[in-house]
Amino acid sequence: MVLEGGQDVISVEEQRLRADTERAKYWKKWGPYTAERQWATVREDYSADGNAWADFNYDMAQKRTYRWGEDGIAGVCDTHGRMHIAFAFWNEKDDHLKERLFGLSNPQGVHGESIKEAHFHLDNTPTHSYMKYLYKLPQGAFPYEDLIKENARRNRTEREYNLIDTGIFNDGKYWDCFIETAKDADDPDELLFRVTCYNRGPDYAKLHILPHVWFRNTWAWGRDDYKPNIHQVGPLQSEIEHRDIGKRYFQCSPSPNSCGGQEDVEPEFLFTDNDTNYVDIWGAKTNKTPYVKDAFHKRVIKGDQKAVNPQNTGTKSAAWYAFSQGRGVAPGDCAVVRFRISTKRNDSYLDEEEFDEIMDQRLQEADDFYFKINPMPMSDDLRNIQRQAFSGMLCWEYPFFAAWDSAFHCIPISQIDPDFAKKQLDLFTREWYMHPNGQLPAYEWNFGDVNPPVHAWATFRTFKIERKMYGREDLDFLERVFQKLLMNFTWWCNRKDTEGKNVFEGGFLGLDNIGLFNRSDPLPTGGTLEQADATGWMGFYSLCMLNIALELAKHRRIYEDIASKFFEHFILISDAMQYRKGSDAKSLWNDEDGFYYDAISWGGSWSHQMPVRSLVGLIPMYATLTLEPQVINRFPAFKKRLEWFVKNRHDVAERNMASMARRGKDSRILLSLVNEDRLRCILKRMLDETEFLSDHGIRSLSKIHKEHPVSMEVNGQHYSVSYIPGDSDSGLFGGNSNWRGPVWIAVNFLLIESLLRFYMFYGNTFKVECPTGSGDYMHLGHVAEELQHRLTHLMAADKDGKRAINDGNTMLDHDPHWKDYMFFYEFFDGDSGRGLGASHQTGWTGLMAKMIHDTGLNCRLPQTPRTPTAGASHYFDDTFVRQRRQSIGRTRPGGPARSMTRTRSIGARSDWSEKTGATSNGGGEAEGDGDDEAFSNGVPTPGRTWSIYKEDDSKVGLPRPEDDPNDPINRFVADQLDRIRSNESREFAEELAAQNDGVDERE
């Protein structure tokens, strides 16, 4: 929230969001909703055997129409997917236009499905008022066959063979195609597009750019009989007509001739119908329409003028810009295409200067918006990573879903667009997603499978992020989703606790190949798999529901009873997990190893633990909550029930509440599946670099299983689990994910939050070695910070410019045209941090944006020593104050938002020197590029580094009081540095974890 003169001040982008929410203007009507891949998806699978990969492959997509969506490069469409705008390119070497992203199907890939392209989502705002996308187009023939054959040749012990590995980008022989989209300042229906393609190679090269506009086919297969139309109405303009969208115009501008010619490059309009080519695909005698989907391939590449409609009309159109005169575009030069989709007809040329000014203004507004989201000083590198993470979240392939992935997506999204995050969470509990029995579908390939129950956590987290960042409490949202989650919680109790003893099964629970057996199938041993993670998840679920109930009880007392219900649920789950009824019953806890394991139960006392040290044994730590004494006192009915339970079920309470008699810090109560002794045992293993702790986070499987695999013989078949830090060596669950060693950000994120909750209870008195055996003891707040830093180091560049995810690739690390563009991989090598799996899984890897927001101020460079006085200052201020300023070279009223703190500090930066407050990198100079233009009149500029220099340097990047003692920004920063140096804010977590994870009366 921004205050100026006591009034709430919001950025231009926030004003658009508000207008969209209030339905004053439909700013989100057009956005990046066109899928990046529609072929080989469940939603286009019409096969008899459910083989989506074979039924609709990449080659077929050129000629066969989709029904339920479309795909394209940097595609934009309306919210109902009726009209689409996307881009095609031709380098005069390929045998078809590059109009969609190429990849391998699940059976083709070495490790399952895999995209084989180089593209990046660089920028996007929540209303999509500005978007920027980069596609790298090889100048040589795209190596389709090489990628298919080489991946087919390799086995599962070898690495995936990707586009970069082919050498196609060597010597810079490619085009950098930047695609920008902007909306008019006042009209969300006015769309501007600019394509700028740079020749990065050493030679002249030719390029063809074809913006496409087309309609999804709804008329040829029975959905309706209405057929919209696009037809040319002028040399540079086509008219678009659709009964639901209205009339629009596809207006193109001549392009400067970058091939050395005197005349501008004017487009040739092409028209066809978005209908299937039955003749080419299935050998039919004729097609249903004379002009079909792949007409533009034939016209541009083969010169077949009969392929397109000579009447210049159809349901699919393109504007063909040919930059092929002479030798083509010179090295280092660029080809530029501008066009707009407008509701107003314009028979004159587009005003290019006005066009570019609109683009620049939307970009500046995007800068202001994101700077306000995170106004505190941090490196340009981290800002860039965060910006691309947010962009990727907003460009995600919309029709796809997986229940727990989507829940994690909503955390970073809620920072920039809480309404969208809430809509996604609410959607899963609506009648068209949630089964009448309360089950949430797992993912589109198998609705009946089960993902971990993280929906309640994501719901309350989103609610609290909106409250803290935007000053709004959406209690209607919280209550609406909570009511539906009561059904889902009941489903879990009825379906996944078969014996009614509060120990849960659950199936694979998103962890694919983590166990000895496929956890979604019946056990080959017979019996039932009692899962430490499933039971841990349900304890976590209970506490999340308890937390929400207490929040709602502030406004409606009836929720006190429901809070009591979930309190008892949690206690019973906790007791069942640790102390079974009957003297011979065995727990999921192993005293000898100090760890939780899954167990096979054959009924009664007959059970067998499977000693696999994996994430399964860490998940019980998620089930942790601190109760503030003022909260308990506020709700007398809940307090009475809690005290009755302690008095009458004292044995159970003591085992599971870290002692009701001995309160924690500030008289807090701790609800946890893990008591203090067990917590120490688990953390000893988790923080051991020979087991779970890697340089880049917590591994999903202990490294001890590299030398000591766990195996079992069942009916003559061998089952084994061993540490595999990279790609999976099996085809289980498609083989394109691996939970036997790699680091996964989402589960690490929850571990970090749990550590902070434990710190809330234990405070500074509970310390552990981190890493185990190092002799360096930390309280759990510092351990949480250490893990966040290690995870951030997956993507942050070290002092030599290297990023762990790039695995030493010189081009990716150091080439100026690659080094700042991020691949957001699905998971990461447990030893090296190398990016693995889907290269654009911005989804839950987008949590990186939240972690940078939390720790970007104090995050040290990768491979630099951690100082033991580190403080995890990773929560944001409630209030920001805007200062009016004059920017270098221009005056902009208002300027970007700046931060001012109220009662909550930003905490202590861990790597500041005591004398200067500068970070040490061995040479006395601070992190950053040393750009002295990072500030204008003592005020930081968006996107610039807040650089700090040693005392005797003439350049000082960070403002000090003596520079301008009356400047509030200078006073603010100087005050924070003084507090950092004096360690005044060392108690950061005890207040902040309560705000984020408990019900804090101080809010």
Rosetta blueprint (number, residue, H / E / L):
1 M L
2 V E
3 L E
4 E E
5 G L
6 G L
7 Q E
8 D E
9 V L
10 I L
11 S L
12 V H
13 E H
14 E H
15 Q H
16 R H
17 L H
18 R H
19 A H
20 D H
21 T H
22 E L
23 R L
24 A L
25 K L
26 Y L
27 W L
28 K L
29 K L
30 W E
31 G E
32 P L
33 Y L
34 T L
35 A E
36 E L
37 R L
38 Q L
39 W L
40 A L
41 T L
42 V H
43 R H
44 E H
45 D L
46 Y L
47 S L
48 A L
49 D L
50 G L
51 N L
52 A H
53 W H
54 A H
55 D H
56 F L
57 N L
58 Y H
59 D H
60 M H
61 A H
62 Q L
63 K L
64 R L
65 T L
66 Y L
67 R L
68 W L
69 G L
70 E L
71 D E
72 G L
73 I E
74 A E
75 G E
76 V E
77 C E
78 D E
79 T L
80 H L
81 G L
82 R L
83 M E
84 H E
85 I E
86 A E
87 F E
88 A E
89 F E
90 W E
91 N L
92 E L
93 K L
94 D L
95 D L
96 H L
97 L L
98 K E
99 E L
100 R L
101 L L
102 F L
103 G E
104 L E
105 S L
106 N L
107 P L
108 Q L
109 G L
110 V L
111 H L
112 G L
113 E L
114 S E
115 I E
116 K L
117 E L
118 A L
119 H E
120 F E
121 H E
122 L E
123 D E
124 N E
125 T L
126 P L
127 T L
128 H L
129 S L
130 Y E
131 M E
132 K E
133 Y E
134 L E
135 Y E
136 K E
137 L E
138 P E
139 Q L
140 G L
141 A L
142 F L
143 P L
144 Y H
145 E H
146 D H
147 L H
148 I H
149 K H
150 E H
151 N H
152 A H
153 R H
154 R L
155 N L
156 R L
157 T L
158 E L
159 R L
160 E L
161 Y L
162 N L
163 L H
164 I H
165 D H
166 T H
167 G L
168 I L
169 F L
170 N H
171 D H
172 G H
173 K L
174 Y E
175 W E
176 D E
177 C E
178 F E
179 I E
180 E E
181 T E
182 A E
183 K E
184 D L
185 A L
186 D L
187 D L
188 P L
189 D L
190 E L
191 L E
192 L E
193 F E
194 R E
195 V E
196 T E
197 C E
198 Y E
199 N E
200 R L
201 G L
202 P L
203 D L
204 Y L
205 A E
206 K L
207 L E
208 H E
209 I E
210 L E
211 P E
212 H E
213 V E
214 W E
215 F E
216 R L
217 N L
218 T L
219 W L
220 A L
221 W L
222 G L
223 R L
224 D L
225 D L
226 Y L
227 K L
228 P L
229 N E
230 I E
231 H E
232 Q E
233 V E
234 G E
235 P L
236 L L
237 Q E
238 S E
239 E E
240 I E
241 E E
242 H E
243 R L
244 D L
245 I L
246 G E
247 K E
248 R E
249 Y E
250 F E
251 Q E
252 C E
253 S L
254 P L
255 S E
256 P L
257 N L
258 S L
259 C L
260 G L
261 G L
262 Q L
263 E L
264 D L
265 V E
266 E L
267 P L
268 E E
269 F E
270 L E
271 F E
272 T E
273 D L
274 N L
275 D L
276 T L
277 N L
278 Y H
279 V H
280 D H
281 I H
282 W H
283 G L
284 A L
285 K L
286 T L
287 N L
288 K L
289 T L
290 P L
291 Y L
292 V L
293 K L
294 D L
295 A H
296 F H
297 H H
298 K H
299 R H
300 V H
301 I H
302 K L
303 G L
304 D L
305 Q H
306 K H
307 A H
308 V L
309 N L
310 P L
311 Q L
312 N L
313 T E
314 G E
315 T L
316 K E
317 S E
318 A E
319 A E
320 W E
321 Y E
322 A E
323 F E
324 S L
325 Q L
326 G L
327 R L
328 G L
329 V E
330 A L
331 P L
332 G L
333 D L
334 C E
335 A E
336 V E
337 V E
338 R E
339 F E
340 R E
341 I E
342 S E
343 T L
344 K L
345 R L
346 N L
347 D L
348 S L
349 Y L
350 L L
351 D L
352 E H
353 E H
354 E H
355 F H
356 D H
357 E H
358 I H
359 M H
360 D H
361 Q H
362 R H
363 L H
364 Q H
365 E H
366 A H
367 D H
368 D H
369 F H
370 Y H
371 F H
372 K H
373 I H
374 N L
375 P L
376 M L
377 P L
378 M L
379 S L
380 D H
381 D H
382 L H
383 R H
384 N H
385 I H
386 Q H
387 R H
388 Q H
389 A H
390 F H
391 S H
392 G H
393 M H
394 L H
395 C L
396 W L
397 E L
398 Y L
399 P L
400 F L
401 F L
402 A E
403 A H
404 W H
405 D H
406 S H
407 A H
408 F H
409 H H
410 C H
411 I H
412 P H
413 I H
414 S H
415 Q H
416 I H
417 D L
418 P H
419 D H
420 F H
421 A H
422 K H
423 K H
424 Q H
425 L H
426 D H
427 L H
428 F H
429 T L
430 R L
431 E L
432 W L
433 Y L
434 M L
435 H L
436 P L
437 N L
438 G L
439 Q L
440 L L
441 P L
442 A L
443 Y E
444 E L
445 W L
446 N E
447 F L
448 G L
449 D L
450 V L
451 N L
452 P L
453 P L
454 V L
455 H H
456 A H
457 W H
458 A H
459 T H
460 F H
461 R H
462 T H
463 F H
464 K H
465 I H
466 E H
467 R H
468 K H
469 M H
470 Y H
471 G L
472 R L
473 E L
474 D L
475 L H
476 D H
477 F H
478 L H
479 E H
480 R H
481 V H
482 F H
483 Q H
484 K H
485 L H
486 L H
487 M H
488 N H
489 F H
490 T H
491 W H
492 W H
493 C H
494 N H
495 R H
496 K L
497 D L
498 T L
499 E L
500 G L
501 K L
502 N L
503 V L
504 F L
505 E L
506 G L
507 G L
508 F L
509 L L
510 G L
511 L L
512 D L
513 N L
514 I L
515 G L
516 L L
517 F L
518 N L
519 R L
520 S L
521 D L
522 P L
523 L L
524 P L
525 T L
526 G L
527 G L
528 T E
529 L E
530 E E
531 Q L
532 A H
533 D H
534 A H
535 T H
536 G H
537 W H
538 M H
539 G H
540 F H
541 Y H
542 S H
543 L H
544 C H
545 M H
546 L H
547 N H
548 I H
549 A H
550 L H
551 E H
552 L H
553 A H
554 K L
555 H L
556 R L
557 R L
558 I L
559 Y H
560 E H
561 D H
562 I H
563 A H
564 S H
565 K H
566 F H
567 F H
568 E H
569 H H
570 F H
571 I H
572 L H
573 I H
574 S H
575 D H
576 A H
577 M H
578 Q H
579 Y L
580 R L
581 K L
582 G L
583 S L
584 D L
585 A L
586 K L
587 S L
588 L L
589 W E
590 N E
591 D L
592 E L
593 D L
594 G L
595 F E
596 Y E
597 Y L
598 D E
599 A E
600 I E
601 S E
602 W L
603 G L
604 G L
605 S L
606 W L
607 S E
608 H E
609 Q E
610 M E
611 P L
612 V L
613 R L
614 S E
615 L H
616 V H
617 G H
618 L L
619 I H
620 P H
621 M H
622 Y H
623 A L
624 T E
625 L E
626 T E
627 L E
628 E L
629 P H
630 Q H
631 V H
632 I H
633 N H
634 R H
635 F L
636 P H
637 A H
638 F H
639 K H
640 K H
641 R H
642 L H
643 E H
644 W H
645 F H
646 V H
647 K H
648 N H
649 R L
650 H H
651 D H
652 V H
653 A H
654 E H
655 R H
656 N H
657 M L
658 A L
659 S L
660 M L
661 A L
662 R L
663 R L
664 G L
665 K H
666 D H
667 S H
668 R L
669 I E
670 L E
671 L E
672 S E
673 L L
674 V L
675 N L
676 E H
677 D H
678 R H
679 L H
680 R H
681 C H
682 I H
683 L H
684 K H
685 R H
686 M H
687 L L
688 D L
689 E L
690 T L
691 E L
692 F L
693 L E
694 S E
695 D L
696 H L
697 G E
698 I E
699 R E
700 S L
701 L E
702 S L
703 K H
704 I H
705 H H
706 K H
707 E L
708 H L
709 P L
710 V E
711 S E
712 M E
713 E E
714 V E
715 N L
716 G L
717 Q E
718 H E
719 Y E
720 S E
721 V E
722 S L
723 Y L
724 I L
725 P L
726 G L
727 D L
728 S L
729 D L
730 S L
731 G L
732 L H
733 F H
734 G H
735 G H
736 N L
737 S L
738 N L
739 W L
740 R L
741 G L
742 P L
743 V E
744 W L
745 I H
746 A H
747 V H
748 N H
749 F H
750 L H
751 L H
752 I H
753 E H
754 S H
755 L H
756 L H
757 R H
758 F H
759 Y H
760 M H
761 F H
762 Y H
763 G H
764 N H
765 T H
766 F L
767 K E
768 V E
769 E E
770 C L
771 P L
772 T L
773 G L
774 S L
775 G L
776 D L
777 Y E
778 M E
779 H E
780 L H
781 G H
782 H H
783 V H
784 A H
785 E H
786 E H
787 L H
788 Q H
789 H H
790 R H
791 L H
792 T H
793 H L
794 L L
795 M L
796 A L
797 A L
798 D L
799 K L
800 D L
801 G L
802 K L
803 R L
804 A H
805 I H
806 N H
807 D L
808 G L
809 N L
810 T H
811 M H
812 L H
813 D H
814 H H
815 D L
816 P L
817 H L
818 W L
819 K L
820 D L
821 Y L
822 M L
823 F L
824 F E
825 Y L
826 E L
827 F E
828 F E
829 D L
830 G L
831 D L
832 S L
833 G L
834 R L
835 G E
836 L E
837 G L
838 A L
839 S L
840 H E
841 Q L
842 T H
843 G H
844 W H
845 T H
846 G L
847 L H
848 M H
849 A H
850 K H
851 M H
852 I H
853 H H
854 D H
855 T H
856 G L
857 L L
858 N L
859 C L
860 R L
861 L L
862 P L
863 Q L
864 T L
865 P L
866 R L
867 T L
868 P L
869 T L
870 A L
871 G L
872 A L
873 S L
874 H L
875 Y L
876 F L
877 D L
878 D L
879 T L
880 F E
881 V E
882 R E
883 Q L
884 R L
885 R L
886 Q E
887 S E
888 I L
889 G L
890 R E
891 T E
892 R L
893 P L
894 G L
895 G L
896 P L
897 A E
898 R E
899 S E
900 M L
901 T L
902 R L
903 T L
904 R L
905 S L
906 I L
907 G L
908 A L
909 R L
910 S L
911 D L
912 W E
913 S L
914 E L
915 K L
916 T L
917 G L
918 A L
919 T E
920 S L
921 N L
922 G L
923 G L
924 G L
925 E L
926 A L
927 E L
928 G L
929 D L
930 G L
931 D L
932 D H
933 E H
934 A H
935 F E
936 S E
937 N L
938 G L
939 V E
940 P E
941 T L
942 P L
943 G L
944 R L
945 T L
946 W L
947 S L
948 I L
949 Y L
950 K L
951 E L
952 D L
953 D L
954 S L
955 K L
956 V L
957 G L
958 L L
959 P L
960 R L
961 P L
962 E L
963 D L
964 D L
965 P L
966 N L
967 D L
968 P H
969 I H
970 N H
971 R H
972 F H
973 V H
974 A H
975 D H
976 Q H
977 L H
978 D H
979 R H
980 I H
981 R H
982 S L
983 N L
984 E L
985 S L
986 R L
987 E L
988 F H
989 A H
990 E H
991 E H
992 L H
993 A H
994 A H
995 Q H
996 N H
997 D H
998 G L
999 V L
1000 D L
1001 E L
1002 R L
1003 E L
